[in-house]
Amino acid sequence: MLPLAFHPEVHAEVDDAFRWYQNERAGLGIEFMQALDEVFARLQRHPKISRIVYQDVRRVMPKRFPYVVFYRPLSDRVEIVAVQHARRDPSAWRSRL
């Protein structure tokens, strides 16, 4: 199982989404975080589970939530590049590479 590494901006993206969902309905932010945790655990076990979308970056979506996790499976870790709403510009994270 590979460790995860997060781009510094990912934490703010996840925090913003968590707060938004919590404001919509108490507990929904926690459900969002659980869905992300499931994605992260799956990526650690099977990092090449999805197809390449740009260079060596792949994407996967959590269940129930319209968010996309962009990531790179490397030899020693899985690098989470971005966690963004699916309606955002899909190339917005590319400057992080």
Order of alpha helices (4+ residues) and beta strands (2+ residues): beta-alpha-alpha-beta-beta-beta-beta
